[in-house]
Amino acid sequence: MRRFSLFNAVSLTLGFAFLYLPIVLLVIYSFNAGRSVAVWGGWSTQWYGSVFKNGQLLDAAWITLQVGFLSASVATVLGTMAAIALARHGSFVGRTVFSGMVYAPLVMPEVITGLSMLLLFVSINVDRGFWTIVLAHITFTMCFVAVVVQSRLASFDRSIEEAALDLGCTPFMTFFRITLPLILPAVISGWLLAFTLSLDDFVIASFTTGPGATTLPMKIYSDVRLGVKPEINAVCSMMIAVVTVIVIISSIMTKRQEVERERAERMAATTP
């Protein structure tokens, strides 16, 4: 039986074209020498230079990176702790409520999440700005980390932890020396997912931001309403490059860790 037919090839080509052709066109037109984004005027890198001269774009990009790094880091810690609680502690009092609160942002529309965070900050009289965006993004991305890490813990061989405990390790030492290194690829994947979601977010940030805390998606949206500028194509291409580099580095690190884990398992199996 033929597994790869002409129909499959055409479907695969159309699918990849639908997903990636707009991104390819955006990158190509970021090198357009003409000021019009719809008319090709030759190759040029002048708009990348214009980006580094645009103080507002650079400030927005820096704020976005800071928010993404801080929110993803805190969300990874909290999401990992929530995943461990759900995967390891069985049925405890309030488990249903706890799991529902953890996974609610997965199915909650971003408009509802943003509006609820806005009402919370207003009710407790907190000035909106950089830190309110960080808190909102932590709430929004933590559930994604919990899902990724919990799926890894579901297939985790707990006999390794039991062996470490039998050999005298404390639960604290066992977690940091045994459990965490083995689930680290999932933790890194969760961090990258949270970071990417934070970079991309516009709706929640627009509800929770304040003066002096404009993120890059908000800046791009405000500029696009007045017409697409060539600098927008350039800065979006730079964002694509940053995310691509991060994903490649993460893939290399994950692959190396898997190879080392398989090597350790083979050595343990052959050791008498």
N, C-alpha and C positions, 0 to 999 in steps of 0.2 A: 504494500500500500504506500502511495506517495504521501509523504508528510509535508512537503513544501511544494505547493502548486502555484500556478500563475495568479490565481485568485488571492492566495495568501500573500504573495509578493506585492501585488497591487494594493491590497488592504494595508499591509505594513508600511508601504511607502506613503500612502495617503495619510495614514495615522501620524507618522513622524513629521510629514510636511505640515499637517494641521497644528501640531504641537510646537515645532521648532522653526518653521519658516518665518513667522512674524519676528522671532528673536533674531534670526539671521539678518533679516531686512533692517531691523533696528541697528544692529552693529554695523552693517554696511553703510547705512545713511549717516552714521555718526562720523564717517570720514568724508562726507559730502562737502565739497568746497563752496557750494552755493548756499545762500542764506535760506532759500526755500527748502523745506523738508520733503517736498513732493517732486522736485525737479533736480535731476542729477547734474552737478556742475564740476565734476572731476574729483580726484582724490586729494585730501588735505587732512592734516591733524590740527588745524587751527582751533577747532572747537574744544578740543581737549585742553589746549592752552587757555582758552577762555574760561573753562570750568575752574581752573586753579587761580584765576583772577577774580572770580565771582565770590565775594566774601559771604554772601547770604547762603549760597549753595554749600560752601565749605562748612559753615557753621551748622547748617541743618544736617549735613552728612556726619559731622563729628558727634552731634547730639544723638543721631540715630545709632551710630556704632556704640556709644557709651550706654545708651538704653538697652540695646540688644545684648551687649556683653553682661551687664549687671543683671538684667532680668533673666537671661538664659542661665546664668550661673546659679542664682538663687532658686529658680524654678527647677533646675536639675537636682539640687540638694533636696528640696521639699518633695519633688516628684519621686525621687528614689526612695525617700523615707516612706512615702505613702504606698509605693509599690511593695516595699518589704512588709509593711503592716498588712496589706491585703493578701499577699502571697504566702506569708509565713505564719500568721497568727490565727488562721481559721476563722471560726465564728465567734466574734466577741460582741459585747453589748454595744449597739450603735453602728455595727458594720454596714448595714444597709444605708443608713443616713450618711455615714462617712463616705462610702463609695459613690453614692449619689452626688454628694457635694464635690468630690474630686472630679467626676466625669461629666458634671453638668455643663461646663464650658464647651465640651465636644459637640453637643447638640444645640447649644444656646446660640441664637443669632447674635452676631457681633454688635448689632445696634442695641439689643437688649442688654448685653454685657456692658457696653460703653455707657448707656444711659443709667444703669444701676450703679456703676462706679461713680458717675458724675453726681448722682443723688447722695451717695454715701459721703463723698468729699465735701459736698455742700452742707450736709446735715451736721457733720462734725467740725465744720468751719476750718477746713484745710485749704490753704492757697494752692491752686492748681499750677503745675509746672513740671519740671524735670522728674521729680521723685514720684509724683502722682502717676505719670506715664509708666515709670518703672514698676510701681505696685500693680497697676492695671495689667501690664504685660506679664508679670509673674503669675497673677491669677489666671490669665488667659492661656499661658503656655505650659503651666505645671501639669495639667491633665495629659498632655501629649507625651511628656517625659514619663509619667506614671504608666501609661499604656505600653510604651516601648520597653521599659525596664521590667514590668510585671510579666510580659510575654517571655522575656529571657529567664526570669526566675521560675517560671512554670516548668521549664525543661532542665532546671539546674539539678545536678547530682549532689544531694545533701550528704551523701556518705563521706565526701571529702571534708566537709565541715565537721562531721562527727569524729572523723579520724584526728583532725587537728585538736578538737576538744579533749579527746582521749589522751593525746600526747602532752597535754598540759596548757594549751593555749586558752586564754580567757575569751569570752564571747566578743569582746572589743577587738582583741588581736586577731581572732579568727575572721572577723568581718574585713578588716583592713589588709590582712595578709593573704586570705584565701578567697573570700566572696567577692570583694570589690575588684581584684584583678581579673576574675573570670567573667564578671558582668560588665567590665569596663567598656567593651565595644558597644553594648546597648546604652550605657550611660553617655558615651560620646555621641552616639546617634541621637539620643534625646536632646543633648545640648545643642547639636547642630540644627535639629528641627525647631527647637525653641528660638534659637538665634535667627533662623531664617524667617520664622513667623513674625518675630518682632521687627525685623527689617522691613517686612512687607506690609505691616499693619498700617492702615489709615483710619478706619472707622473708630476703633477704640481710642487711638491717640487723639483724634479730633475732639472726642468728648472730654478727655481728661487732661488736655494740655492747657497751658496758660501763657502769659506773656514771656517771651524769651526762650520758649521751649518748642520750637517748630521742628518737626522731624522732616526727613528728606521726602517721604511720600506726600506729606502735606504740602511741602514747598513745591514739589513737582505738580501736584494737582492744582494748586493756585496759579502756577505759571501756565499750565496747559489750558486753563479756562480762557486765557487771553490769546491763545494760539501756541502751537508747538514750536519751540525754539530749537535751533541746532544743538545748543548746550544740553538740552534735555536728553537727546539721543546719546550724547557723549557720557553724561553722568550715569544714565541707565546701563550703558555698555560697561562702564567701570564697575557698577554694582554686580553685573553678571560675572565679570572676571573675578571679583573678590569671592563671590559665592562658589564659583567653579574651583578656584584654588583651594578653598576650605574643604570642599567635598573630596577633591583628589587627595589631599593630605590625610583626611579622615579615612578614606578607603585604604590608603597605603598602611596607615597605623593599624587599622582593623585586620587587614590581611596578615601583617606581621604577627599580631597577637594570636590570631587563629593558628598560624604555622607553629608558633612557640607552644601553644596549648596542645596541639596534636603531637608535637615532639615530646612534651612532658608526659602525655598520656602513654605514648609508646614506650618511653623509658620506664615508666611505672609498671607497665604490663610485663616488660621483660625482666624487671628486677625480681630476683627470687625472694 
